[in-house]
């Protein structure tokens, strides 16, 4: 049995108010996942533009911390 079937079996027997809670929680998880994906893309984009600022001899001391 795959994860989708397991979820379906659990949700089918829930009363409507609990099923709505599950649905709300899934929406929350989707939101958090999307936010994290967007954040990772922004971090990656920032690395190229900030390389000159981060990689310089004056700030080399901070690399050991």
C-alpha positions, 0 to 999 in steps of 0.5 A, a space after each residue: 500500500 502506497 502513501 496515497 492509499 494510506 492517507 485515503 484510508 485514514 481520511 475516509 473515516 473521519 467526521 467532516 470537521 476533522 477532514 477539514 482540519 486535515 485539508 487545512 493542514 495539507 494547505 499549510 504544509 504546501 504553503 511552507 514547502 512553496 515558501 521554502 522552495 522560493 527562499 532557496 531560489 532567492 538564496 541561490 540567486 543572491 550568491 552570485 551577486 554577493 560573491 564579491 562582497 563575501 569573498 574578500 581578503 579583509 573578511 577572511 577572518 570570518 570564514 573560520 567562525 
